[in-house]
Amino acid sequence: MVNAGQVGGDVTGDELPIGRRVARWRVRQRMTQQMLADRLGKSKSWVDKVERGARVLDKYSVIQEIATVLRVDPAMLLGQHRPSPPVLLVAVDGVRAALARYDAARTGEPGDPVSVTELGRQVGHLWLTYQHADYPQVLRTLPGLLDAAQRLHSVDPVHGMQLLVSVYRIMSSVLVKLGEADLGWLAADRAVATAGDDPVLAGAAAVSIGHALRALGRGRLAMAATVAAAHRIAPVRLPEGSGKLAVQGALLLQAALAAAGCVEGRRVEELTDQAIEIAAWVDAREDPHQTSFGLVAVELARIVAAVELGNAEEAVYRHEQAIRREAWRLLPAEYRAAYLVDAARAYLQVGDLRGAGRVLVDADGIAPAEVRCRPAARTVIAELARSHLAPAGVARLATLVGLTR
């Protein structure tokens, strides 16, 4: 990576749009637009539109890919000086160290009592903490809870399996949100391995696999993994099958979002149609695997898919209808705020900066950490903060996350 101190202020000045930064760094690396396009697997026209500002760079994964090719830190393209709050960086290091302790599952001794009930209570509390988007607390809790879950699983595989899978899933989700997709994929893979031959538990873990692979820009792999996991869950159309069906539906939504990232509109439609059929049989009050799946989740996925496919006007229209529904307000704070960051991208794509800013401020009001800690949200804030048309609340957010105009 190139250090910030190695270049002049005219290259990294915060006043430059992100497209101009890409162009400056490309020239500095002595690349033509065609060379950059070839290394990204894009067209020269795509690169030209990005550099001119005719195409908005609103996906952090794409910015990361460009930064890798240009051999710079993504923060340099965003005009950021602090990619994440220091406290989160330290906490992520703690989670990374916990994942690296391969002998943890074998350290339990017969004299060390492991309470399934107490651990279940702690895991349930961690799910609630995650759903309220208290990511610093989630990261602080994860290393110790992972160790406890591994110990329980080593002495009681039957009761410990679901709890250990849950810990890995929470770990994967929060890591992906914070821009650590590679580490998130590792945690999700551990969850799938722990679930073994249980198709529902493995399916719940595969939802995390799909999320991590999409964040890594591996849409086709994400689609293949989630569709395969969904097919392994036998269809059940009974009230007591709600939990199983919710997992199947969540997998189909992940597959649909992956298809959207691959610009496969017809496949998106097929998968969301399948998800709607399943959602009709799901009781939203029964969600043992913490999927938040239901009819409103399908609609929100359709909106995010429309953003990915470049159908921003459709996305904005659908969004303004979806948030009026009662079911919208019943979703976890983390889920709603994460979705609103994507909705802000839709407004940004249609050129409605005030709308984008308003949605971001709403997201911050629901779950501040979702907006202030996530690189994906910071990308949108960075773009909006440069405009005089953005609401005052955006300037406040920019200051809070360490961005300057």
C-alpha positions as CSV (number, residue, x, y, z in Angstrom):
1,M,0.0,0.0,0.0
2,V,1.1,3.5,-0.7
3,N,1.4,5.7,2.4
4,A,-0.5,9.0,2.6
5,G,2.7,10.9,3.2
6,Q,4.2,9.8,-0.1
7,V,2.0,11.9,-2.2
8,G,1.1,15.6,-2.4
9,G,-2.0,17.2,-1.0
10,D,-3.3,17.9,-4.5
11,V,-3.7,14.2,-5.1
12,T,-5.5,13.3,-1.9
13,G,-7.2,16.6,-1.1
14,D,-10.6,16.0,0.5
15,E,-12.3,18.5,-1.9
16,L,-11.8,16.1,-4.9
17,P,-14.6,13.8,-6.0
18,I,-13.8,10.2,-5.8
19,G,-13.6,9.8,-9.5
20,R,-10.9,12.4,-9.7
21,R,-9.0,10.6,-7.1
22,V,-9.2,7.4,-9.1
23,A,-7.9,9.3,-12.1
24,R,-5.0,10.9,-10.3
25,W,-3.9,7.7,-8.7
26,R,-4.2,5.9,-12.0
27,V,-1.9,8.4,-13.7
28,R,0.5,8.2,-10.8
29,Q,0.7,4.5,-11.3
30,R,1.3,5.1,-15.0
31,M,-1.8,3.2,-16.1
32,T,-4.0,4.1,-19.0
33,Q,-7.8,3.8,-18.6
34,Q,-7.7,0.6,-20.7
35,M,-5.1,-0.9,-18.4
36,L,-7.1,-0.1,-15.3
37,A,-10.3,-1.4,-17.0
38,D,-8.5,-4.7,-17.9
39,R,-7.3,-5.3,-14.4
40,L,-10.7,-4.6,-13.0
41,G,-12.5,-6.7,-15.6
42,K,-14.5,-3.6,-16.7
43,S,-14.8,-1.7,-19.9
44,K,-12.7,1.4,-20.7
45,S,-16.1,3.3,-20.9
46,W,-16.9,2.2,-17.3
47,V,-13.5,3.6,-16.0
48,D,-14.0,6.9,-18.0
49,K,-17.5,7.4,-16.5
50,V,-16.2,6.8,-13.0
51,E,-13.4,9.3,-13.4
52,R,-15.7,11.9,-14.9
53,G,-18.3,11.4,-12.2
54,A,-20.9,10.2,-14.6
55,R,-21.0,6.9,-12.7
56,V,-21.3,6.9,-8.9
57,L,-19.0,4.7,-6.9
58,D,-21.3,3.8,-4.1
59,K,-20.2,0.3,-3.3
60,Y,-17.4,-0.2,-0.9
61,S,-16.4,-3.5,-2.3
62,V,-15.8,-1.9,-5.7
63,I,-13.8,0.9,-4.2
64,Q,-11.7,-1.7,-2.4
65,E,-11.1,-3.5,-5.7
66,I,-10.0,-0.3,-7.4
67,A,-7.7,0.5,-4.5
68,T,-6.1,-2.9,-4.7
69,V,-5.3,-2.5,-8.4
70,L,-4.0,1.1,-7.8
71,R,-2.0,-0.1,-4.7
72,V,-3.5,2.5,-2.4
73,D,-5.6,2.3,0.8
74,P,-9.3,2.6,0.1
75,A,-9.3,5.6,2.5
76,M,-7.1,7.5,0.1
77,L,-9.8,7.2,-2.6
78,L,-12.5,8.3,-0.1
79,G,-10.6,11.2,1.3
80,Q,-10.7,9.5,4.7
81,H,-8.0,9.7,7.3
82,R,-9.5,7.2,9.8
83,P,-11.0,4.1,8.0
84,S,-12.5,2.9,11.3
85,P,-12.6,4.1,14.9
86,P,-9.5,2.9,16.8
87,V,-11.5,1.1,19.4
88,L,-13.1,-1.0,16.7
89,L,-9.8,-1.9,15.1
90,V,-8.5,-3.1,18.5
91,A,-11.7,-5.1,19.0
92,V,-11.5,-6.7,15.6
93,D,-7.9,-7.7,16.3
94,G,-9.3,-9.5,19.4
95,V,-11.8,-11.4,17.3
96,R,-9.1,-12.3,14.8
97,A,-6.9,-13.7,17.6
98,A,-9.9,-15.7,18.9
99,L,-10.4,-17.3,15.5
100,A,-6.7,-18.2,15.4
101,R,-6.8,-20.2,18.6
102,Y,-7.3,-23.6,17.1
103,D,-6.7,-25.4,20.3
104,A,-9.5,-23.6,22.2
105,A,-12.0,-26.4,21.7
106,R,-9.8,-28.9,23.4
107,T,-8.9,-26.9,26.5
108,G,-12.0,-27.7,28.5
109,E,-11.4,-30.0,31.4
110,P,-13.8,-32.4,33.0
111,G,-13.8,-30.3,36.2
112,D,-14.9,-27.2,34.4
113,P,-18.8,-27.1,34.4
114,V,-20.4,-25.8,31.2
115,S,-23.9,-24.6,31.6
116,V,-26.0,-25.0,28.4
117,T,-28.7,-22.7,29.9
118,E,-26.3,-19.9,30.8
119,L,-24.5,-20.1,27.5
120,G,-27.8,-20.1,25.7
121,R,-28.8,-16.9,27.6
122,Q,-25.5,-15.2,26.7
123,V,-25.8,-16.1,23.0
124,G,-29.4,-14.8,23.0
125,H,-28.3,-11.6,24.6
126,L,-25.5,-11.2,22.0
127,W,-28.1,-11.6,19.2
128,L,-30.1,-8.8,20.7
129,T,-27.0,-6.7,21.1
130,Y,-26.2,-7.3,17.4
131,Q,-29.7,-6.5,16.3
132,H,-29.5,-3.2,18.2
133,A,-26.2,-2.5,16.2
134,D,-24.0,-2.1,19.3
135,Y,-21.1,-3.4,17.4
136,P,-18.3,-2.4,19.8
137,Q,-20.0,-4.4,22.6
138,V,-20.5,-7.4,20.2
139,L,-16.8,-7.4,19.3
140,R,-15.8,-7.2,22.9
141,T,-18.0,-10.1,23.9
142,L,-17.3,-12.4,21.0
143,P,-13.8,-13.8,21.9
144,G,-14.9,-15.0,25.3
145,L,-18.2,-16.3,24.1
146,L,-16.5,-18.1,21.2
147,D,-14.2,-19.8,23.7
148,A,-17.1,-20.8,25.9
149,A,-19.1,-22.2,23.0
150,Q,-16.2,-24.2,21.7
151,R,-15.7,-25.7,25.1
152,L,-19.3,-26.7,25.4
153,H,-19.3,-28.1,21.9
154,S,-16.2,-30.2,22.7
155,V,-18.0,-31.9,25.7
156,D,-21.6,-31.8,24.5
157,P,-21.7,-31.7,20.7
158,V,-25.5,-32.1,20.5
159,H,-26.4,-29.1,22.6
160,G,-23.3,-27.1,21.8
161,M,-23.6,-27.2,18.0
162,Q,-26.4,-24.7,17.6
163,L,-24.9,-22.2,20.0
164,L,-21.5,-22.4,18.4
165,V,-23.0,-21.9,15.0
166,S,-24.8,-18.9,16.3
167,V,-21.6,-17.4,17.7
168,Y,-19.8,-17.9,14.4
169,R,-22.8,-16.3,12.5
170,I,-22.9,-13.2,14.6
171,M,-19.1,-12.9,14.3
172,S,-19.3,-13.2,10.5
173,S,-22.1,-10.7,10.2
174,V,-20.4,-8.0,12.3
175,L,-17.0,-8.5,10.6
176,V,-18.5,-8.2,7.1
177,K,-20.3,-5.0,8.1
178,L,-17.0,-3.5,9.4
179,G,-15.2,-4.2,6.1
180,E,-13.4,-7.4,7.2
181,A,-15.1,-9.7,4.7
182,D,-12.2,-12.2,4.4
183,L,-12.3,-12.7,8.2
184,G,-16.1,-12.8,8.0
185,W,-16.0,-15.5,5.4
186,L,-13.7,-17.6,7.6
187,A,-16.2,-17.3,10.5
188,A,-19.1,-18.2,8.3
189,D,-17.2,-21.2,6.9
190,R,-16.5,-22.4,10.4
191,A,-20.3,-22.1,11.1
192,V,-21.1,-24.3,8.1
193,A,-18.5,-26.9,9.2
194,T,-19.8,-26.9,12.7
195,A,-23.4,-27.4,11.5
196,G,-22.4,-30.7,9.8
197,D,-25.3,-32.7,8.3
198,D,-28.1,-30.6,9.8
199,P,-29.5,-28.9,6.7
200,V,-31.4,-26.1,8.5
201,L,-28.5,-25.2,10.8
202,A,-26.1,-25.4,7.8
203,G,-28.5,-23.3,5.8
204,A,-28.6,-20.6,8.4
205,A,-24.8,-20.6,8.3
206,A,-24.8,-20.5,4.5
207,V,-26.8,-17.2,4.7
208,S,-23.6,-15.8,6.3
209,I,-21.5,-17.4,3.6
210,G,-23.6,-15.7,1.0
211,H,-23.3,-12.3,2.7
212,A,-19.5,-12.6,3.1
213,L,-18.9,-13.8,-0.5
214,R,-21.1,-10.9,-1.9
215,A,-19.0,-8.4,0.2
216,L,-15.9,-10.0,-1.4
217,G,-17.3,-9.4,-4.9
218,R,-17.8,-13.2,-5.5
219,G,-21.4,-13.0,-6.5
220,R,-21.6,-16.2,-8.5
221,L,-20.1,-18.2,-5.7
222,A,-22.5,-16.6,-3.3
223,M,-25.4,-17.5,-5.5
224,A,-24.3,-21.1,-6.0
225,A,-23.7,-21.7,-2.3
226,T,-27.0,-20.2,-1.1
227,V,-29.2,-21.8,-3.8
228,A,-27.6,-25.2,-3.0
229,A,-28.2,-24.7,0.7
230,A,-31.8,-23.7,0.1
231,H,-32.4,-26.9,-2.0
232,R,-31.1,-29.1,0.8
233,I,-33.9,-27.9,3.1
234,A,-36.9,-30.0,2.4
235,P,-40.1,-27.9,1.8
236,V,-42.4,-27.9,4.8
237,R,-45.8,-26.1,4.6
238,L,-46.9,-26.3,8.2
239,P,-47.0,-23.7,11.0
240,E,-44.3,-25.6,12.9
241,G,-42.1,-25.4,9.9
242,S,-41.8,-21.6,10.0
243,G,-38.3,-21.6,11.3
244,K,-37.1,-24.0,8.6
245,L,-38.9,-22.1,5.9
246,A,-37.5,-18.8,7.1
247,V,-34.0,-20.1,6.7
248,Q,-34.8,-21.3,3.2
249,G,-36.3,-17.9,2.3
250,A,-33.4,-16.0,3.7
251,L,-31.1,-18.1,1.5
252,L,-33.1,-17.3,-1.6
253,L,-32.9,-13.6,-0.8
254,Q,-29.1,-13.8,-0.4
255,A,-29.0,-15.6,-3.8
256,A,-31.2,-12.9,-5.4
257,L,-28.9,-10.2,-4.1
258,A,-25.9,-12.1,-5.4
259,A,-27.7,-12.4,-8.8
260,A,-28.3,-8.6,-8.8
261,G,-24.6,-8.1,-8.2
262,C,-23.9,-10.2,-11.3
263,V,-26.5,-8.1,-13.2
264,E,-28.7,-11.1,-13.8
265,G,-32.1,-9.4,-13.6
266,R,-34.2,-12.4,-14.7
267,R,-32.6,-14.6,-12.0
268,V,-33.3,-12.0,-9.4
269,E,-37.0,-12.1,-10.3
270,E,-37.1,-15.9,-10.2
271,L,-35.5,-16.1,-6.8
272,T,-37.5,-13.3,-5.2
273,D,-40.7,-14.9,-6.6
274,Q,-39.7,-18.2,-4.9
275,A,-39.1,-16.3,-1.7
276,I,-42.5,-14.6,-1.8
277,E,-44.2,-18.1,-2.0
278,I,-42.3,-19.2,1.1
279,A,-42.9,-15.9,3.0
280,A,-46.6,-16.6,2.8
281,W,-46.1,-19.6,5.0
282,V,-43.8,-18.0,7.5
283,D,-44.9,-16.7,10.9
284,A,-42.7,-13.7,11.5
285,R,-43.1,-14.2,15.3
286,E,-41.3,-17.5,15.1
287,D,-37.7,-16.9,14.1
288,P,-35.5,-19.3,16.0
289,H,-32.6,-18.8,13.6
290,Q,-32.7,-15.0,13.6
291,T,-33.3,-14.5,9.9
292,S,-35.8,-11.6,10.0
293,F,-37.3,-13.3,6.9
294,G,-40.9,-12.4,5.8
295,L,-42.8,-10.5,3.2
296,V,-41.3,-7.2,4.1
297,A,-37.8,-8.6,3.9
298,V,-38.5,-9.9,0.4
299,E,-39.7,-6.4,-0.7
300,L,-36.6,-4.7,0.8
301,A,-34.4,-7.3,-1.0
302,R,-36.1,-6.4,-4.3
303,I,-35.3,-2.7,-3.6
304,V,-31.7,-3.4,-2.9
305,A,-31.5,-5.6,-6.0
306,A,-33.0,-2.7,-8.1
307,V,-30.2,-0.5,-6.8
308,E,-27.6,-3.1,-7.8
309,L,-29.1,-3.4,-11.2
310,G,-29.1,0.3,-11.8
311,N,-32.9,0.7,-11.6
312,A,-32.6,3.5,-9.1
313,E,-36.0,5.2,-9.9
314,E,-37.8,1.9,-9.3
315,A,-35.9,1.4,-6.1
316,V,-36.8,4.9,-4.7
317,Y,-40.5,4.4,-5.6
318,R,-40.6,1.0,-3.9
319,H,-38.7,2.2,-0.9
320,E,-41.1,5.0,-0.2
321,Q,-44.0,2.5,-0.2
322,A,-42.2,-0.2,1.9
323,I,-41.3,2.0,4.8
324,R,-45.0,2.9,5.3
325,R,-45.8,-0.7,6.3
326,E,-46.3,-1.7,9.9
327,A,-44.0,-4.7,9.3
328,W,-41.1,-2.4,8.5
329,R,-41.1,-1.0,12.0
330,L,-41.0,-4.5,13.5
331,L,-37.7,-5.3,11.9
332,P,-34.6,-5.2,14.1
333,A,-32.8,-1.8,14.2
334,E,-29.7,-3.2,12.6
335,Y,-31.7,-4.6,9.7
336,R,-33.6,-1.3,9.0
337,A,-30.5,0.9,9.3
338,A,-28.5,-1.4,7.0
339,Y,-31.3,-1.3,4.4
340,L,-31.5,2.5,4.7
341,V,-27.9,2.8,3.7
342,D,-28.7,1.0,0.5
343,A,-31.8,3.1,0.0
344,A,-29.5,6.2,0.3
345,R,-27.5,4.8,-2.6
346,A,-30.7,4.7,-4.7
347,Y,-31.3,8.4,-4.0
348,L,-27.7,9.2,-4.8
349,Q,-28.0,7.4,-8.2
350,V,-31.0,9.4,-9.2
351,G,-29.3,12.6,-8.2
352,D,-31.5,13.4,-5.2
353,L,-28.8,14.4,-2.7
354,R,-31.3,15.7,-0.2
355,G,-33.2,12.5,-0.3
356,A,-30.0,10.5,0.2
357,G,-29.0,12.6,3.1
358,R,-32.4,12.4,4.7
359,V,-32.4,8.6,4.6
360,L,-28.9,8.4,6.0
361,V,-29.8,10.7,8.9
362,D,-32.9,8.5,9.5
363,A,-30.6,5.4,9.6
364,D,-28.3,7.1,12.1
365,G,-31.3,7.8,14.3
366,I,-32.3,4.1,14.2
367,A,-28.8,2.6,14.7
368,P,-25.9,5.1,14.9
369,A,-23.1,2.4,14.7
370,E,-24.6,1.1,11.4
371,V,-23.9,4.5,9.8
372,R,-20.8,5.6,11.7
373,C,-18.8,2.4,11.8
374,R,-19.5,0.7,8.4
375,P,-17.2,1.5,5.4
376,A,-20.2,1.1,3.1
377,A,-22.0,3.9,4.9
378,R,-18.9,6.1,5.0
379,T,-18.7,5.9,1.3
380,V,-22.1,7.4,0.8
381,I,-21.4,10.0,3.5
382,A,-18.2,11.0,1.8
383,E,-20.0,11.6,-1.5
384,L,-22.8,13.6,0.1
385,A,-20.6,15.7,2.3
386,R,-19.0,17.3,-0.7
387,S,-22.3,18.7,-1.9
388,H,-23.8,22.0,-0.7
389,L,-27.2,20.5,-1.3
390,A,-26.9,17.8,1.3
391,P,-28.8,18.3,4.6
392,A,-27.0,19.7,7.6
393,G,-27.3,16.4,9.3
394,V,-24.9,14.9,6.7
395,A,-22.2,17.4,7.6
396,R,-22.6,16.4,11.3
397,L,-22.3,12.8,10.3
398,A,-19.2,13.5,8.2
399,T,-17.6,15.2,11.2
400,L,-18.5,12.3,13.5
401,V,-16.9,9.7,11.3
402,G,-13.8,11.7,10.6
403,L,-14.5,13.0,7.1
404,T,-14.0,16.6,6.1
405,R,-15.3,18.5,3.1
